[in-house]
Amino acid sequence: MTKILNDPFEVRTKPLKEYFMNWKQLAPKPYDKLKTAPYTKVRLILMNGTEFESNWFLHQFARHTDDMELKRQLAVVRSQEQQQQKRLSHLKPVDENILETTIAYEQLAVDLTAILSMRESNETNKQALNFALLEDFDHLYRFSNLLKTDYDIDADMLVGRFTEITPARPTIAEHRFAEDNVKPAMCLNASDPFSALVANIITAAEQQTMNYYMNVGAFYPNEEGRKLYAEIAMVEEEHVTQYESLLDPNLSWLENWVLHEYTEAYLYYSMALDESDPAIKSIYEEHFEMEAAHLKVAIECLQKYENKAPEKLLKVTRFPEPLKFGSNKEFIRRVLERTSELTSEKDGYIHVDHLDGNSDFASYQRVINSDPESVPSHAVIKRTIKKFGEDYRYEDAPNPVAALRPRDRDNITLGRVVK
């Protein structure tokens, strides 16, 4: 049993060659979709996305170095990251449909973003998190209505009633000119090290969501669902653009590698401490040790090729307080009440009423939403209302935004129409 320590440098690790898994280890028993806790599913999606981000980064790194020894080391670590990702993916049961999994993706996006925002001290990061939080919150509402209409399944049971399901900044209002999604990058040397973790974690999580919707959307069994996945996948592209722009662009490839491995180790440390399922907890513990070993290799390369100590990059090697999933309803309500009518403009955010008809936002809206009534995220709510007489929601209290309270119609002007 791996001992979970809050300093990965103190973890006793083996040579990398001893961490490869056989096919039996790569095919653990899937979870029971009806009995497994919602946040267990959320944690698995987060770690799956973290592994994808690491693997993709290591591929890009390998394509930008001509050092054969380094390429080989990257290949070994990358292969193990791939094994970890396949192991986690196998935990998803075959009887969980695309849309049921999607609800878990959106619960992850909502609660992870809220958790990170509440702990973030970097104001640029915090604003970005709160801005995208409302959009993912609205996506949860849209997909939940599709689930209710197509399968007659109440999504509040899937989220364990830990997360409310109610409209936020309408998805139709989330389509922006691409330039406006790019935000100022942090300087790691001048920032709290936790801010670098935040940017890495949320970028990986949103990228995983973007990839999932981009790849599974065409397999949805009806045209309305296919269109909804396409629309929301485009918003997730905006979110990835926003979050990746926060990362320090001045780090070297090797420094980025160390930071990626440190992020993975931190997340497995957090997930292992937070997980309630013994079998999955054991997997997180094993992966934590593997990531501690990967981190040591990355640091050896940083010292060898750039003569840099990890303390200069990380400032401290001990982990910050672990991430712990839980309900964030009141925080989300406060953000919704205060910022539902904001949109993104260049380096910052602006109330939509402060824009004019010639703004990039207004111009782009006229192009992509030329016929608002046909926009997929609006159409799915109209269909639910037509079938049931009202939309599907799970609320502890009325929506904090008065314009979003009516249940017999969908608001398509809030945060979108420039006066």
N, C-alpha and C positions, 0 to 999 in steps of 0.2 A: 504494500500500500504506500503510495507516494505521500510524503508529508507536505502539506500545503503551507508554505512559508511566504511571508510578505516581502521577502527579498529574494528574487530569483537567482542571485549570485551565490546564495547559500544552499541552494538545492543540489543534492548529490545526483549527478547525471552519469550516463553511460556513453560510450562512443556512439556516434550517430548510426553506424551500421547495425547496432543492436536494437534499434527502434522500429525496424520494418515489421509490418503485420502480415499475417497469413489471411487467406480468404475467409476463414471462419471468424476471425476477429473483425474483419471488415463488414460482416453481415450480422450485426447484433439483432436481437428480437425487437421489432417495431413497437412503439408505444400504442396503447389502446386509446383511440381518439375520443371515446366516450368517458373514459375514466381519468385520463391524464390531465394534470393541472394546466390551466391556460399559460401560465408563465414558464412552465417546462417547455412547451411548444415554442414560446417566444425566445427563450434562451437558445434553443437549437437553431432557430433561424438566424439569430445574431451570430452564433459561432460559425455557421455555414457560410455566411457572408464574409466573416472575418478571414476564413480560410481561402475563400475565392480571391479576396483582395490581396492576400499575401502571395498566393500562387501567381496571380496576374502580374503583380509588381515584380516578382522574381523572374518571370519570363521577360518583362521589359528590361530589367537590369541586365540579363544575359545578352540581350540584343544590343546593349550599349557598352560592352567591354570586349576587348580582344585578348584578355588574359585567360589562357586555357585552364590554369589551375583554379582560378576563381570561378569560371564557368562550370567546372566540375563540382565544386562545392555548392554552388547555387542549384545545380541539378539534383544533388542528393537531398538537400533541404526541401526543394520544391516537390520532389517525389513523395516525401513524407507528409507535406502539407496536403497533397492530393489524397493520400490515404486517409488522413484525418477527415477531409471533406466528404469522401465517399462513405466513411463510417457514420458520420452524422446524418447524411442524406438517407441512409438505409433505415434510420429510426422512424422515418415517416411511413405510416401504414398505407397499404394500397387502397383501402376503403375510404380514405379521406380525399374528397374531391378537390378540384382546383380552387373552387370558391371558398370552401371551408379553410383550406390552407391560407388563402388570401386574407381572411379575417384575422388570422394569427399574425400575418405580415403587418397588417395595419395596426393591430394592437401593439406590436413591437415598436413601430414607427412612432406612435403616439406616446407610449409610456417611457420608452428610452429617451426620446427627445425631451420630455418633461423632466426626467431624472437628471439628465446632463445639464439642462438649463438651470435647474435649481442649485446646482453645484458649481456652475461656471462663473469665473470672475472676469474673464475677458469680455468686454462689452460688445465687441463686434461679433464674437462667437455667440453670445447670449441672444443678441437681436436676431441673428440668422436662425438659431434654434427655435425661438418663439414664433418667428414668421412662418417657417415651414411646418411647425407643429399644428397650426390651425388647418393647414391644407391636408395633411395626413389625417387629421381628425375628421374632416369632411369626406375624405376618401373612405374611411371606415363606415360612415353613414351611407354613402352611395352603394358600396359593395354589399352592405347588410340589407339594403332594400332589394337588390338583385337576388340575394340569397332567399329572402322571404318570398318574393314573387315567383321565382323559378323552382324552389325546393320546399317552400313552406317551413323553413328552419329559422328559428329566432336566434339571431347572432348574440343576444345578451347571454345566452347559455354558453356559447363558445368562449366568450371573453370572461366568463365567471362573474359577470356584473362588477368587475373591478374597474371597467372603463365605460363611460357613458357613450351612447350612440345617438348623436343629434347633429344637425347641420352646423357648419362653421363658415369660414370664408368659402362661398360656393366654388366648386371646381371650375365652373365656367369663367370665374374671375381670376383664375390662377394662371392663365395663359399669357405669358409676357414675352416681349422682345428679348432675344437671348442675351444681349449685352447687359441688360439690367440684372441678370442673375449672378454676375461676377462681382465679388466683394474683396475688400483689402485683405491681403495675407498677413499672418502673424509673423513676428520674428521670434523664433524659439528662444534665443538667448535673452530676450527681454520679457518673456512671458512666463507665467506659472507653468511648470511642466505638465500639469493636469490639462491645460488648454490644448496641448499637442495631442494628448490622449483623446480628448473630446473630439477634435477635428478628425483624427484617424478613425475613431469608432463610428461616428455618425456618417462619415463618407462611405465606409465599408457597408454599413447597414442599409443606407439609401441606395447604394449601387446594387446590392443584392436584390432589393425590391424592384428596381428598374429592370434588372436582368430577368427576374422571374416573370414580370408582367410582359416584357418584350417577347419572351420565349413561349409562354403558355397561353397568352391571350388568343392566339389563332386556333387553339384547340377547344375553346369554350363552345358548348353545343348549340348556341343560338347567336344570331347576328347582333342582337342588342348587347349581349355580354362581350362579344368580340370587340365591338366599338368602344365599350366602356374601358376595357383593358388598354386599348390603343390610346385613348385620351389620357388616362391616368398615367400610363407609362411615359407619355410626353412630359407630364408634370414632374415625374420622378427624374427625368433627364435634367430638368431645371434644378431640382434639389441637389443632384450630384454635382452639377456645375457650381452651384452656390457653395456647397460644403468643401469641395476639393480646392476651391479658390482660397479658402482660409488657411490651407497648409503652407508651411514655410517653404518657398520655392528655392531658397538658397542652400538647402542641405544637399550634401553630396549623395550619390547613389548608396554609398556605404553607410552614411549616417541615417539615411532613410531606411535601409535594411535593419539596422539596429533598432530604430524606432518602431518598425513594423513588428519585429519579434518581441520587443518589450510590450507593445500593445496586446499582442496575442497572449503572452504570458499573463498579463494583468487580467485580461478577460477570462481566461480559464481559471485563474485564481478566484475571481469574483463568482463565476458560475459554479465552481465546485463548492464554494461556501454557501451559496444561495439555493442550490438544487435540492429538491425534496425526494426525487426518484432515486433510490439507491443505485440502480444499474447505470443510469445516465450520469449520476454523480461520480461513479467509479471511472467512467470514460473521461470525464473532465479532468479528473486527477491524473490519469495516465497522460493525457494530452498536455497538461500543465508541465509535467516533467519533460516531455519532448520539447516543448517550447523553451523551457529553461536551457536545454541543451542547444537548441537552434540559436538562442540569444548569445550563448557563449561563443559559438562559432562565428557569428556575425561580428562580435566584439573583437575576436582574434584577428579577423580580416581588417577591421577598422584600424586596429593598432599596427598591423603589418603594413598595410598599403598607405595609410595616411598619418600614422604615428599620433593618433588621437586617443585619449582615454575616455571611457564611457561616461565618467562623472561630469566631464565637460559638456557632453550632450544632454544627459539626463538630469544633471545637477544632483539628484539623489537616486539611488538604486532601489530603495524600498518603495513598495507600492503605496499609492494613496488609499484612502478608505475604499473597500470594495463596492462595486455596483450592486444594488439590491433592488429587485423589481417589486413593485407594489402599486396600489391605487394612487392616482394623482388628480383626482376629480376636481378638487377646489382650485388647484393651481391652474389647470387647463381652463376652468371657467373664468378665472381672472384674466388670463391672456385673451380669451375669446371676447370678453366684454370690452377690453381696452383696444384691441388691435384688429378687429374683424374687417375694417375698411381700409387697411393699409395695403399698398402694393409696393413692389420693389422698383427702385430707380437708381441706376448707376451704383455708387458706393453705399447707398443707404436705402431707407424706406420712407414712403410718403403717403399721406392720406389721399385717397383717389380724388377727392374734391379739389385738391390743390393742383391737379393736372389740367391741361386743356386738350381740346380735340386734336391738336397737332402733335401731341406727345407720342413717343414710340409705343407706349402701352396702348393708347387709344387706337393708333394706326394698326397695330398688330391684332387687336381685338376685332377691328372691322374686317380684317382678312380672314382670320381663323374661325371667328364666330359670326360670320356674315348672316347666318340664319340661326339665331339663338334657340329657337324652338326645336331645332334638329340636333342640338349638341347632345351627345350620348349621356353625359352625366345628368342632364336635365330630363332626357327622355325616360331614363330608368325610374326616376321618381314619379313622373307622370303616369307611367304604367302601373306602379304600385298603388298610387292613389285611385286610379281607375278600377283596379281589381278589389281593393279593400276599403275604399272610401277615405283613406288617410294614409300618410306615409308610415313607415316602420321606424320606431325609436325606442331607446331605453334611456330614460332620464330620471334622475333623482329629484329634480325640480325643473320648472320651465326653463327653456333656453335663456341664458343671460342677455341675449340680443333680441329685443322685441320684434324686429323685422323677420327673425327666423322662427318665431313661435308658431305661426299658422301651420297646421298639418294637412290642409286640403289644397295647398298649392306650394310650388317650389320657387324660392326667391332667386332670380337670375340677374338682379341689378346691384345687390350689395357688393361693395368693393370693386365694381366693374364699370358702371356707367359714369362717365365723366360729365359733370354738369357744366 
